[in-house]
Amino acid sequence: METTSAATAFAALSHESRLAIFRGLVAAGPEGMAAGEIAAAQGLAASTLSHHLAALEHAGLVTATRRQRHIFYAIRIDRVRDLISFLIDDCCQGAPELCGIVRAPGCAPATETEHA
């Protein structure tokens, strides 16, 4: 992930409501949530929610899918993995396990020491 893309993602997540929406979508899993469900869970008006979802979508962190009359939002796990990898790739000189950071399976390519 390039620094510019990472900065855009962090900017989108730097708002309290967007962070809460994002965390709710992470908990919802790959099926995501309908916009109305997100609004109810977060206590947000539809127009406010739309603004926040647009920022998250612009940052590449969520995707929208129309199902009948509803729009469902879900996290883009590939982008989340890229963002996490961006944060920890250089940790402890490329060995994040030395810093107590454990990579989730599939988050980043395994290093030589992880194969041993």
C-alpha positions in Angstrom: 0.0 0.0 0.0 1.3 3.4 -0.9 1.6 6.1 1.8 -1.0 8.3 0.0 -3.6 5.5 0.1 -2.8 4.7 3.7 -3.1 8.4 4.7 -6.5 8.6 2.9 -7.7 5.5 4.8 -6.5 6.9 8.1 -8.2 10.2 7.4 -11.5 8.4 6.8 -11.1 6.5 10.0 -10.1 9.6 12.0 -13.7 10.6 12.6 -15.5 9.0 15.5 -18.7 8.1 13.6 -16.8 6.7 10.7 -14.6 4.6 13.0 -17.7 3.3 14.8 -19.3 2.5 11.4 -16.2 0.7 10.2 -15.9 -1.3 13.4 -19.6 -2.3 13.1 -19.0 -3.5 9.6 -16.0 -5.5 10.7 -18.2 -7.2 13.3 -20.9 -7.8 10.7 -18.5 -9.9 8.6 -18.4 -10.4 4.8 -22.2 -10.1 4.4 -22.1 -6.5 5.7 -25.1 -4.5 6.8 -27.9 -2.7 5.1 -27.6 1.1 5.3 -30.8 1.3 7.4 -29.3 -1.2 9.9 -26.1 0.8 10.1 -28.1 4.1 10.7 -30.1 2.5 13.4 -27.1 0.9 15.1 -25.2 4.2 15.1 -28.1 6.5 15.7 -27.4 8.5 12.6 -29.7 10.3 10.2 -29.7 8.8 6.7 -28.0 11.9 5.2 -25.3 11.9 7.8 -24.7 8.2 7.4 -24.5 8.6 3.6 -21.8 11.2 4.0 -19.7 9.0 6.3 -20.2 5.9 4.1 -19.1 7.9 1.1 -15.9 8.8 2.9 -15.2 5.2 3.8 -16.0 4.1 0.3 -13.7 6.8 -1.2 -10.9 5.6 1.0 -11.4 2.0 -0.4 -12.3 0.6 3.0 -15.9 -0.4 2.3 -17.9 -1.5 -0.7 -21.6 -1.0 -1.5 -23.8 -3.7 -3.1 -27.4 -3.2 -4.1 -29.7 -6.1 -3.1 -33.2 -5.5 -4.2 -34.2 -2.2 -2.7 -31.5 -2.1 -0.1 -27.8 -1.1 -0.3 -25.5 -3.3 1.8 -22.1 -2.1 2.9 -19.2 -4.4 3.9 -15.5 -3.9 4.6 -13.0 -4.6 1.9 -10.9 -7.1 3.7 -8.1 -6.9 1.1 -7.7 -3.2 1.8 -7.9 -3.7 5.6 -5.1 -6.3 5.3 -3.1 -3.9 3.2 -3.6 -1.2 5.8 -2.6 -3.4 8.7 0.5 -4.6 6.8 1.4 -1.0 6.0 1.4 -0.3 9.8 3.5 -3.3 10.9 5.7 -4.2 7.9 8.7 -2.4 9.4 8.0 -3.2 13.0 11.1 -4.6 14.7 13.1 -4.4 11.5 10.6 -6.6 9.6 10.0 -9.1 12.4 6.7 -7.9 14.0 6.5 -11.1 16.1 9.5 -9.8 18.1 7.4 -6.7 19.1 4.6 -8.9 20.3 2.5 -8.3 17.1 1.0 -11.4 15.6 -0.1 -11.2 12.0 -3.5 -12.8 11.3 -3.4 -15.5 8.7 -3.5 -14.1 5.2 -2.7 -10.5 6.4 0.8 -10.4 4.9 3.2 -12.7 3.2 5.1 -14.9 5.6 8.7 -14.1 6.2 11.6 -16.7 6.3 11.4 -16.8 10.1 7.7 -17.6 10.1 8.3 -20.7 8.1 10.7 -22.2 10.6 
